[in-house]
Amino acid sequence: MKKVNTCGLHCTKINNISVKIGGQEILKNVNIHVHCGELTVIIGRNGAGKTTLLKAILGEVEHAGNIVFTDMKDNKTKKIKIGYVPQKINVEKHMPTTVYDIFASCISDIPVFLKKDKKVYKEVQEQLKLFGAEKTIDKSIGDLSGGELQRVLLSIATKPIPNLLILDEPVSGIDKNGTKDFYNILQELKNKYDMSIILVSHDLDLTKQYADKVILLDKEVVKEGTPDEVFKSLEFKNRFGIL
Amino acid sequence: MEAIYSILEIILPFEFIDYTFMKNALLAIILVSPIFAILGTMIVNNKMAFFSDALGHSALTGIAIGMLLGISNINISMILFAVIFALLLNFVKNKTTYGADTIISVFSSIAIALGLAILAQTGNFNKYSSYLVGDILSITSSEIFYLLLAFIAVILFWYFMFNKLNVISINSTLAKSRGINIKLIDNIFVILIAVIVMVSIRWVGILLINSLLILPAAASRNIAKSMRSYHLFSVIFSLFSGICGLIISYYWNVPTGPMIVIISGIIYFITFLSNWGKNRLFKN
């Protein structure tokens, strides 16, 4: 991957996000501040509102609050480009949707049911190659292993390179080594590109090891800080027991 | 129209084509089969089979409500009602956390019951009971014109919006992150299904209309390896069963709709078995 620059001068502020669904408060005044080149990991129990927060940031669920992306070099607010890696996708074994079909649907307007466009195909292949997934291009998306699928989704999310990469880590389907690889890729991404990363994680060990900042969510931000600060806090112990 | 008729007579030198109703029926099938086939691909992918089924069932309600309101053209009242019904279903489905199938079932039952009750009460049930099984030979040249319009609308939508629809179908949040207007595209999609189902229902029949949407795509899905082959096989299966169904029904004197569905069903099982056999071979 070619080096762009890590400047630490871009920041994304997620301000006062609140979400109510059917009269029930799912999220309350969530404030998150992330810089480029930083991996922020969101942890929390089931039902703490982690996925909802991601959907709110992406604008899929109605919410109060806003997201401001600032380039501190010239102090201007810009429109943010967000890349997203979903936790799971709607696929079945042997389904007639290839990796190319999905990828091309995301990045091109040439209808994929009509033809395989050579230029787009090459583009897709090159992007997949960055993540070591170029062999999957003609495979059915339903037949990929958990690790392969994650690489494919990651390569889609980073084309074009976003300012903010949001990932919802899968709960199952990937073994320990696969998960570790995944964290290493994230590490590489954040170091080489001008990118902030927000990850919803279910693996507390790896969070401890890789995160720059940890946010403990339980309808609101109950604790944030370095992994050490959060993992040793009372708030953490109350929710996860002792690690 | 006359020009098209004479072309049909030249390229198809068979007895059945001498009749105008057969020419109309053939034209209708040639127009509507590919539409069913391509809409079906996404209906099957999105697991909306039950949704389109419920939509078909709402036809009677549309007729009944149209009569109550004094709308003379029942096609219009059927289409209007189906579009509203489809949008409403979509809305409720997205708003609740219940299983979509339960919601659809509730709406579908109410729609049918309402339609039957109103039609029976006003003494019109017998007049419209033919809609249950449909009659392809009743199709007129003006209806073929409507089918042509619907055909063009679907092709345009598919050409310009399919990629977006495809991303939405895989994961709606992913689609949102790519700046796709999920609600708009989803709603246009169900409106198109509603319109196509309603313009075809009089000759296919309420009971069978869903099979034409589902079977060719489902059969194609058994053997297709990419979006291109998925669409191609689906269109071929749909056209093949449509045209064969029409011709066989003429010579054997059976209703056309059921004949088309029987052929589609046979194709489905052939593809199913071939896929199953291949997987077994592959395993060994």
HADDOCK unambig.tbl for C-alpha pairs under 7 A between the chains (distance, minus, plus):
assign (segid A and resid 55 and name CA) (segid B and resid 173 and name CA) 6.72 0.50 0.50
assign (segid A and resid 58 and name CA) (segid B and resid 176 and name CA) 6.72 0.50 0.50
assign (segid A and resid 58 and name CA) (segid B and resid 177 and name CA) 5.96 0.50 0.50
assign (segid A and resid 60 and name CA) (segid B and resid 173 and name CA) 6.46 0.50 0.50
assign (segid A and resid 60 and name CA) (segid B and resid 176 and name CA) 6.46 0.50 0.50
assign (segid A and resid 82 and name CA) (segid B and resid 177 and name CA) 6.30 0.50 0.50
assign (segid A and resid 83 and name CA) (segid B and resid 177 and name CA) 6.35 0.50 0.50
assign (segid A and resid 84 and name CA) (segid B and resid 174 and name CA) 6.08 0.50 0.50
assign (segid A and resid 84 and name CA) (segid B and resid 177 and name CA) 6.16 0.50 0.50
assign (segid A and resid 86 and name CA) (segid B and resid 174 and name CA) 6.55 0.50 0.50
assign (segid A and resid 89 and name CA) (segid B and resid 170 and name CA) 5.54 0.50 0.50
assign (segid A and resid 89 and name CA) (segid B and resid 171 and name CA) 5.42 0.50 0.50
assign (segid A and resid 90 and name CA) (segid B and resid 170 and name CA) 4.83 0.50 0.50
assign (segid A and resid 90 and name CA) (segid B and resid 171 and name CA) 6.25 0.50 0.50
assign (segid A and resid 91 and name CA) (segid B and resid 170 and name CA) 6.80 0.50 0.50
assign (segid A and resid 95 and name CA) (segid B and resid 221 and name CA) 6.79 0.50 0.50
assign (segid A and resid 96 and name CA) (segid B and resid 221 and name CA) 6.29 0.50 0.50
assign (segid A and resid 96 and name CA) (segid B and resid 224 and name CA) 5.46 0.50 0.50
assign (segid A and resid 96 and name CA) (segid B and resid 225 and name CA) 4.59 0.50 0.50
assign (segid A and resid 96 and name CA) (segid B and resid 226 and name CA) 4.41 0.50 0.50
assign (segid A and resid 96 and name CA) (segid B and resid 227 and name CA) 5.75 0.50 0.50
assign (segid A and resid 96 and name CA) (segid B and resid 230 and name CA) 6.26 0.50 0.50
assign (segid A and resid 97 and name CA) (segid B and resid 226 and name CA) 5.14 0.50 0.50
assign (segid A and resid 97 and name CA) (segid B and resid 227 and name CA) 5.56 0.50 0.50
assign (segid A and resid 98 and name CA) (segid B and resid 226 and name CA) 5.60 0.50 0.50
assign (segid A and resid 101 and name CA) (segid B and resid 227 and name CA) 6.64 0.50 0.50
assign (segid A and resid 102 and name CA) (segid B and resid 167 and name CA) 6.52 0.50 0.50
assign (segid A and resid 105 and name CA) (segid B and resid 163 and name CA) 4.37 0.50 0.50
assign (segid A and resid 105 and name CA) (segid B and resid 164 and name CA) 6.42 0.50 0.50
assign (segid A and resid 105 and name CA) (segid B and resid 166 and name CA) 6.72 0.50 0.50
assign (segid A and resid 105 and name CA) (segid B and resid 167 and name CA) 6.37 0.50 0.50
assign (segid A and resid 106 and name CA) (segid B and resid 167 and name CA) 6.60 0.50 0.50
assign (segid A and resid 106 and name CA) (segid B and resid 178 and name CA) 6.98 0.50 0.50
assign (segid A and resid 109 and name CA) (segid B and resid 163 and name CA) 6.68 0.50 0.50
assign (segid A and resid 111 and name CA) (segid B and resid 159 and name CA) 5.96 0.50 0.50
assign (segid A and resid 111 and name CA) (segid B and resid 162 and name CA) 6.24 0.50 0.50
assign (segid A and resid 111 and name CA) (segid B and resid 163 and name CA) 5.77 0.50 0.50
assign (segid A and resid 112 and name CA) (segid B and resid 163 and name CA) 6.52 0.50 0.50
assign (segid A and resid 112 and name CA) (segid B and resid 227 and name CA) 6.63 0.50 0.50
assign (segid A and resid 112 and name CA) (segid B and resid 228 and name CA) 6.98 0.50 0.50
assign (segid A and resid 113 and name CA) (segid B and resid 227 and name CA) 4.96 0.50 0.50
assign (segid A and resid 113 and name CA) (segid B and resid 228 and name CA) 4.43 0.50 0.50
assign (segid A and resid 113 and name CA) (segid B and resid 231 and name CA) 6.49 0.50 0.50
assign (segid A and resid 114 and name CA) (segid B and resid 228 and name CA) 5.94 0.50 0.50
assign (segid A and resid 115 and name CA) (segid B and resid 228 and name CA) 6.71 0.50 0.50
